Amino acid sequence: MATPQGAETTALDHGFDPDSRLSDGNRGASSGSLARQPANKAGTLEQKLDGLVALLKTSASGRPEYSDTPLVNPATNYNATVLTPQSSAAGATRYEGFNSSQHFRTGTGLLDTPTATSSSGSTSTTLPYLVQPALEPSLEDAETYLRRFRTHFIKYLPFIVIAPSVSAQQLRQTSPFLWLCIMTVASTRSSQQVTLSREVRQLFGREAYLGGTRSMDMLLACLVYATWDHRYNLDRPILTSLAQLAIAILYDLGLDKPILADPGLMLEYDLKGLPRPSQCPGLRTTEERRALLGCFLLSSVPSFARKGQALQWTAYCTECLLTLEEQKEFASDELLVRLLRSRLLAEKIGGVPWSGATEGDHLTKPLATSYLKSLQAQLRVLKSCKLSEPTDQKTLLLQVHITDLAIHEIGFSQGQDLFTGQSNHRFECLCACLQAIKDWVDVFLSIPPAQYVGFSACIYAMMGRCLIDLWRLSTCEHPEWDHGLVRESLDVWSVFEQTERNFTRVKEAAGLDLGGSQDCDFFTIMASRLRSMKVSWNAVNASTELATPVLDELGDFSMELFDTWNW
């Protein structure tokens, strides 16, 4: 028996029509089939459920799938997988297929893939460009730069390991951001380095901020660029911004915490359309652990100048440190662990218990004395450590001596009652500062100029701190201190002379700008700045020998310091 017209209208009004998306030509069949279905509540509910299932299937089919592939290899999601070389007119091999309209689809992890016709006329798929092809190094140069990066750069801050079997072409395919930053910092041509450095800055702004790109590739690229590219210091310093960007990427990827295997949390990422932070379930890779620890070391550099905050050290950071120490997958991991332990000891100075003590607090003096002795004991343990790789020992000693300096900077404190009853304690701390600076300078000057190309931002921050504290010792007005000890212990003029001479020799010793190029490299500029600082220091030194230092001359020297190491 046919359903009355009124009953059919009620079912369409209050039920869910699963055929509502059918074409007009099929609406008759849809109405007929609906008319033959029972009009009771059970039938209506069944229709609703069927419609919801169909709707969910349709929605799911349109949502991108997220695999469990770890973000340490984000380029595995790229469309472009083949790199095709083409010889240019000059004979150098370059990557083909550039199209200025092709760029990263920010936030999606996909690359627009241009196709190009090779010299033989066949169409090939090529890797897209991050910068214009004329700016990219040739295949031969790229291999040279990658080899230089492995040999001369990583050993000064080993938060990254690139296997010797990985070629520059393979690295460009799997980690294009990282590849570009390595090419930038390891380039032997100053003009190319300047241009690439500016391009990388624009790339970070476009991808990280406008596009919200977050990947392991982006994180390592940011760390490499901030650690070894010194060109941004000569333009507009952005180290603080880069360090904070690295921390933000680290947080967004969830690399600051252990992996949570809760399926509900992973489902939350899927529902929001976001890539999962890491493999689930599974363990953190050593690459991810190194990146976390490297981010901590890098972010501590601007904190030297009290700009920004370093990455917060957590229990999970300690877990990563212990894991690297136990596994020792590479010899460089041992150096990284020692650098971190030394840096963590220096970080304790910021939370010394006497720093907030009020005048007359009876707990101040015993706490200051005992706490300082505890730090000194830990420092002696660090100094006694010998690395299995002797060539890394100087890198570790530079960090250990700067930690020694940080511990004894309490001698500069203005607190009047801090050393009451211990008249020589302040004097001992200031002497320890002077000795730490002397030890640091001795190690630094023992490094051949050819190796200066790999100096990290951490080493330049250490140099700045030594010079600033040396200036403070030369102008210190505490009655317990004698300015003459600085001149007797360290020939500052000679140190400036030798340091300037070494920076001047870097260009020739490291093989930069070969072929008679007159491009001004970073190290020549540093030599010029050191020469200017030497003149200012001479004026300050002359003032301290005669009487009270002239404020204008002190200001000139301090401005030279902060202009040179401006984060």
Stockholm file with secondary structure:
# STOCKHOLM 1.0

chainA/1-567         MATPQGAETTALDHGFDPDSRLSDGNRGASSGSLARQPANKAGTLEQKLDGLVALLKTSASGRPEYSDTPLVNPATNYNATVLTPQSSAAGATRYEGFNSSQHFRTGTGLLDTPTATSSSGSTSTTLPYLVQPALEPSLEDAETYLRRFRTHFIKYLPFIVIAPSVSAQQLRQTSPFLWLCIMTVASTRSSQQVTLSREVRQLFGREAYLGGTRSMDMLLACLVYATWDHRYNLDRPILTSLAQLAIAILYDLGLDKPILADPGLMLEYDLKGLPRPSQCPGLRTTEERRALLGCFLLSSVPSFARKGQALQWTAYCTECLLTLEEQKEFASDELLVRLLRSRLLAEKIGGVPWSGATEGDHLTKPLATSYLKSLQAQLRVLKSCKLSEPTDQKTLLLQVHITDLAIHEIGFSQGQDLFTGQSNHRFECLCACLQAIKDWVDVFLSIPPAQYVGFSACIYAMMGRCLIDLWRLSTCEHPEWDHGLVRESLDVWSVFEQTERNFTRVKEAAGLDLGGSQDCDFFTIMASRLRSMKVSWNAVNASTELATPVLDELGDFSMELFDTWNW
#=GR chainA/1-567 SS CCCCHHHHHHHHHHSCCTTTTSCGGGHHHHHHHHHHSCCSHHHHHHHHHHHHHHHHHHHHHTSCCCCCCCTTSGGGGCSCCCCCEEECTTSCEEECCCCTTCCEETTTTEECCCEEECTTSCEEECCCCSSCGGGSCCHHHHHHHHHHIIIIIGGGSCSCCCCTTCCHHHHHHHCHHHHHHHHHHHCSCHHHHHHHHHHHHHHHIIIIIISCCCCHHHHHHHHHHHHHCCHHHHSSCCHHHHHHHHHHHHHHHTTTSCCCCCHHHHHHHHHTTCCCSSCSSSCCCHHHHHHHHHHHHHHHHHHHTTCSCCCCCCHHHHHHHHHHHHHCCSHHHHHHHHHHHHHHHHHGGGGCTTTTCCTTCTTHHHHHHHHHHHHHHHHHHHHHCCCSSGGGHHHHHHHHHHHHHHHHGGGGCCCSSTTTTCTTHHHHHHHHHHHHHHHHHHHHHTSCGGGGGGCCHHHHHHHHHHHHHHHHHHHCCCTTCCTHHHHHHCCHHHHHHHHHHHHHHHHHHTTCSTTTCCCCCHHHHHHHHHHHHHHHHHHHHHHHHHSSCCHHHHHHHHHHHHHHTCC
#=GC SS_cons         CCCCHHHHHHHHHHSCCTTTTSCGGGHHHHHHHHHHSCCSHHHHHHHHHHHHHHHHHHHHHTSCCCCCCCTTSGGGGCSCCCCCEEECTTSCEEECCCCTTCCEETTTTEECCCEEECTTSCEEECCCCSSCGGGSCCHHHHHHHHHHIIIIIGGGSCSCCCCTTCCHHHHHHHCHHHHHHHHHHHCSCHHHHHHHHHHHHHHHIIIIIISCCCCHHHHHHHHHHHHHCCHHHHSSCCHHHHHHHHHHHHHHHTTTSCCCCCHHHHHHHHHTTCCCSSCSSSCCCHHHHHHHHHHHHHHHHHHHTTCSCCCCCCHHHHHHHHHHHHHCCSHHHHHHHHHHHHHHHHHGGGGCTTTTCCTTCTTHHHHHHHHHHHHHHHHHHHHHCCCSSGGGHHHHHHHHHHHHHHHHGGGGCCCSSTTTTCTTHHHHHHHHHHHHHHHHHHHHHTSCGGGGGGCCHHHHHHHHHHHHHHHHHHHCCCTTCCTHHHHHHCCHHHHHHHHHHHHHHHHHHTTCSTTTCCCCCHHHHHHHHHHHHHHHHHHHHHHHHHSSCCHHHHHHHHHHHHHHTCC
//
